[in-house]
Amino acid sequence: MCTYLFYIFFLLRTLNILFSNNLIVKKGGLRMQTITRAMKIIDCFISSEPNRFLSITELSKQCDLPVSSIHRLLNAMIKHELIQQDQERKLYGLGITWLEYGLKMYDTMDYVSVVRPDLEYLMKQAEASVYLRKPIGSESIIIERIDCTNQTILAHEKLGLRSSLHEGEANLAMLAHMKREKVEEIIQELIPENEKEEFFLQLNHIKRDGYAIGEDHDNQITTVAAPVLNHYGDIIGAVNVKIKSSTMTAEKKEQVIHEVTNTVNKISWKMGYQN
């Protein structure tokens, strides 16, 4: 899991470098073309044996890209220690920044092991599959999943799955509790003008209730979600459960909501949040 999240962080870091070095021409297809080329280079190093160094010629063949393009991108990455160069052998390998930022990312994600017992307890009490999400920019990613042993749901969401913050109960629960500026930024970017007012009202209701609930009518699955906060009161994640709608009586619904909100309160307390 740490490896997957580290890969995402490296991608974001790489894109930032490409923009800051003016390597991405801000004209639609050219921008995406350069991003794709950079990712091809990254994939070559990731798929190689650990600590293996590659020549520009090897990278050019594996990526099916001109040597000049490979050279330009490698030079930009070297400046930020994403790539290192063996000048004597004229070979390239992964730089120290991989380790540096990977460890930083690991530190931010280590709370998963701390809260896993709470997620497992929630799964047993609610008799529902449990998910933990983490916000990343205008999206979120599933970083933990506890499958319910007493209930079979076919529509499982995979670990590492990303989705936009304006979609799904877990994302809405996080977005509703984020700072106003962030909420407005997301809405401005993703919500059509004629739907903004209604979307704001939906977020206000979720914030008032402290949780979000919704049903996937196609799969007959009900989701209940609530946000996790840190000691600053900032959103660092959301917990949600998925349960068969056919089992959601009025009594069961109240029980599940209670269990979910109680769980995120415990986790938030562990993260230093005090209300």
Legacy VTK file of the C-alpha trace (Angstrom):
# vtk DataFile Version 3.0
C-alpha trace
ASCII
DATASET POLYDATA
POINTS 275 float
0.000 0.000 0.000
2.799 2.381 0.860
4.392 1.632 -2.531
1.191 2.482 -4.392
0.680 5.773 -2.594
4.323 6.648 -3.023
3.964 6.092 -6.777
1.043 8.531 -6.867
3.011 11.120 -4.934
5.963 10.724 -7.289
3.685 11.283 -10.274
2.330 14.509 -8.790
5.832 15.645 -7.927
7.036 14.873 -11.455
4.193 16.829 -13.058
5.026 19.812 -10.857
8.631 19.677 -12.022
7.628 19.450 -15.666
5.436 22.537 -15.337
8.043 24.497 -13.367
10.664 23.790 -16.028
8.314 24.771 -18.837
8.622 21.303 -20.348
4.868 21.058 -20.711
3.557 23.315 -23.432
0.195 24.526 -22.261
-1.676 23.584 -25.413
-4.005 20.633 -24.937
-2.558 17.579 -26.658
1.077 18.649 -26.312
0.668 18.819 -22.542
-0.733 15.309 -22.332
1.907 14.022 -24.744
4.725 15.201 -22.499
3.063 13.783 -19.391
2.703 10.431 -21.154
6.350 10.466 -22.196
7.502 11.270 -18.663
5.416 8.409 -17.304
6.930 6.009 -19.828
10.374 6.858 -18.507
9.248 6.447 -14.906
7.655 3.081 -15.687
10.949 1.836 -17.154
12.772 2.445 -13.882
9.963 1.104 -11.706
9.673 -2.123 -13.705
13.454 -2.669 -13.729
15.392 -4.564 -11.075
16.120 -2.558 -7.889
19.067 -0.169 -8.225
19.470 -0.926 -11.925
20.857 1.865 -14.092
19.784 2.401 -17.696
21.365 4.228 -20.598
19.561 6.823 -22.687
19.665 4.374 -25.587
17.969 1.681 -23.493
15.329 4.126 -22.306
14.780 5.340 -25.856
14.175 1.776 -27.068
11.958 0.765 -24.146
9.887 3.957 -24.312
9.938 4.156 -28.098
10.889 7.823 -27.813
13.632 9.945 -29.431
16.885 10.217 -27.497
16.535 14.010 -27.471
13.172 13.810 -25.673
14.521 11.322 -23.127
17.559 13.533 -22.486
15.463 16.656 -21.931
13.126 14.981 -19.442
15.942 13.243 -17.561
17.788 16.552 -17.122
14.709 18.123 -15.538
14.335 15.184 -13.142
18.038 15.216 -12.233
17.758 18.838 -11.063
15.305 17.705 -8.391
17.105 14.435 -7.607
14.277 12.316 -8.975
16.847 10.736 -11.274
20.567 10.264 -10.611
23.308 9.983 -13.214
26.427 7.856 -13.174
28.576 10.288 -15.165
31.409 7.824 -15.731
29.193 5.147 -17.256
26.634 7.603 -18.691
23.814 5.688 -17.025
20.705 6.818 -15.139
18.857 5.473 -12.110
16.251 6.471 -9.545
17.234 9.436 -7.369
17.225 9.955 -3.608
13.970 11.932 -3.770
12.128 8.639 -4.232
13.226 7.553 -0.767
12.801 10.971 0.826
9.236 11.522 -0.296
8.329 7.872 0.001
9.202 7.948 3.695
7.278 11.178 4.169
4.270 9.631 2.480
4.629 6.530 4.627
4.602 8.647 7.776
1.340 10.301 6.761
-0.287 6.959 5.983
0.934 4.983 8.990
-2.206 5.805 10.914
-3.935 3.023 8.962
-2.304 0.426 11.206
-3.402 2.428 14.256
-7.058 2.633 13.238
-7.452 -0.811 11.658
-8.821 -2.348 14.906
-11.554 0.311 14.911
-12.430 -0.500 11.303
-12.573 -4.225 12.047
-14.802 -3.578 15.053
-17.094 -1.439 12.902
-17.322 -4.215 10.312
-18.475 -6.678 12.981
-20.928 -4.308 14.671
-22.515 -2.994 11.479
-22.136 -6.303 9.603
-20.984 -4.333 6.591
-17.876 -3.908 4.464
-15.771 -0.962 5.645
-13.623 1.451 3.630
-11.143 4.144 4.610
-10.455 6.973 2.167
-7.829 9.703 2.078
-8.264 13.005 0.196
-5.650 13.883 -2.426
-6.255 17.226 -4.119
-9.703 17.174 -5.718
-9.893 13.380 -5.422
-9.680 10.666 -2.793
-8.162 7.213 -2.697
-9.185 4.032 -0.878
-6.333 3.149 1.480
-7.968 0.363 3.482
-10.842 -2.082 3.069
-12.289 -4.532 5.576
-14.633 -7.018 3.930
-17.617 -8.179 5.917
-17.419 -11.896 6.647
-21.173 -12.239 7.071
-22.333 -10.455 3.951
-21.461 -10.910 0.292
-21.469 -7.740 -1.808
-20.435 -8.100 -5.423
-19.728 -4.415 -6.042
-16.509 -4.181 -4.028
-14.338 -1.107 -4.548
-10.654 -1.957 -4.874
-7.822 -0.608 -2.777
-6.136 2.271 -4.575
-9.320 3.281 -6.388
-9.506 7.025 -6.922
-12.635 9.112 -7.328
-13.597 12.773 -7.426
-14.550 14.546 -4.198
-17.919 15.563 -5.610
-19.062 11.948 -6.085
-20.016 9.304 -3.540
-21.022 9.487 0.100
-17.506 9.202 1.555
-16.224 11.999 -0.655
-19.213 14.208 0.073
-18.755 13.644 3.806
-15.171 14.881 3.512
-15.986 17.779 1.205
-18.822 18.999 3.429
-16.430 19.377 6.356
-13.559 20.983 4.445
-12.696 24.672 4.574
-14.969 26.963 2.614
-12.278 27.965 0.129
-11.567 24.336 -0.767
-15.259 23.563 -1.142
-15.784 26.526 -3.443
-12.728 25.552 -5.484
-14.038 22.010 -6.024
-17.540 23.189 -6.835
-16.265 25.819 -9.252
-14.161 23.208 -11.026
-16.534 20.230 -11.118
-20.156 21.293 -10.647
-22.251 22.823 -13.478
-23.496 26.340 -12.774
-27.160 25.329 -12.659
-26.449 22.623 -10.041
-24.224 24.582 -7.650
-26.944 25.886 -5.340
-28.474 22.441 -4.841
-25.019 20.930 -4.303
-24.213 23.511 -1.610
-27.470 22.654 0.165
-26.612 18.957 0.056
-23.218 19.629 1.632
-24.799 21.804 4.333
-27.200 18.989 5.269
-24.332 16.489 5.451
-22.281 18.822 7.647
-25.259 19.423 9.911
-25.930 15.684 10.302
-22.279 14.713 10.573
-22.604 11.910 8.030
-23.711 11.143 4.470
-26.022 8.344 3.405
-27.121 7.196 -0.036
-28.255 4.189 -2.032
-26.911 2.651 -5.224
-30.200 1.507 -6.713
-28.549 -0.501 -9.487
-26.587 -2.685 -7.064
-29.024 -2.345 -4.154
-26.280 -1.150 -1.800
-26.598 1.539 0.854
-23.552 3.550 1.918
-23.095 5.465 5.165
-20.004 7.669 5.551
-18.498 10.146 8.016
-15.282 12.233 8.035
-12.070 11.778 10.024
-10.360 14.902 11.414
-6.865 15.532 12.774
-5.750 17.679 15.714
-6.067 20.829 13.583
-9.654 19.994 12.697
-8.647 19.321 9.082
-10.090 16.462 7.051
-7.655 13.569 6.705
-10.057 10.874 5.570
-13.484 9.294 5.705
-14.875 5.969 6.848
-17.789 4.428 5.020
-19.675 1.157 5.131
-21.481 -0.630 2.333
-24.415 -2.830 3.182
-27.188 -4.559 1.274
-30.180 -2.247 1.075
-32.539 -5.178 1.659
-31.213 -5.475 5.222
-31.560 -1.761 6.019
-34.632 -1.571 8.203
-35.266 1.692 10.036
-33.718 0.201 13.169
-30.700 -1.120 11.275
-30.212 2.243 9.603
-30.012 4.053 12.935
-27.629 1.425 14.280
-25.282 1.706 11.291
-25.247 5.510 11.431
-24.428 5.350 15.137
-21.634 2.820 14.610
-20.060 4.788 11.759
-20.131 8.165 13.511
-18.908 6.585 16.751
-15.996 4.982 14.856
-14.849 8.208 13.169
-15.081 10.003 16.506
-12.731 7.414 18.022
-10.329 7.641 15.086
-10.380 11.444 15.097
-9.637 11.394 18.825
-6.647 9.128 18.144
-5.495 11.678 15.570
-5.600 14.375 18.244
-8.948 15.987 17.388
-10.814 17.517 20.310
-14.214 19.082 19.889
LINES 1 276
275 0 1 2 3 4 5 6 7 8 9 10 11 12 13 14 15 16 17 18 19 20 21 22 23 24 25 26 27 28 29 30 31 32 33 34 35 36 37 38 39 40 41 42 43 44 45 46 47 48 49 50 51 52 53 54 55 56 57 58 59 60 61 62 63 64 65 66 67 68 69 70 71 72 73 74 75 76 77 78 79 80 81 82 83 84 85 86 87 88 89 90 91 92 93 94 95 96 97 98 99 100 101 102 103 104 105 106 107 108 109 110 111 112 113 114 115 116 117 118 119 120 121 122 123 124 125 126 127 128 129 130 131 132 133 134 135 136 137 138 139 140 141 142 143 144 145 146 147 148 149 150 151 152 153 154 155 156 157 158 159 160 161 162 163 164 165 166 167 168 169 170 171 172 173 174 175 176 177 178 179 180 181 182 183 184 185 186 187 188 189 190 191 192 193 194 195 196 197 198 199 200 201 202 203 204 205 206 207 208 209 210 211 212 213 214 215 216 217 218 219 220 221 222 223 224 225 226 227 228 229 230 231 232 233 234 235 236 237 238 239 240 241 242 243 244 245 246 247 248 249 250 251 252 253 254 255 256 257 258 259 260 261 262 263 264 265 266 267 268 269 270 271 272 273 274
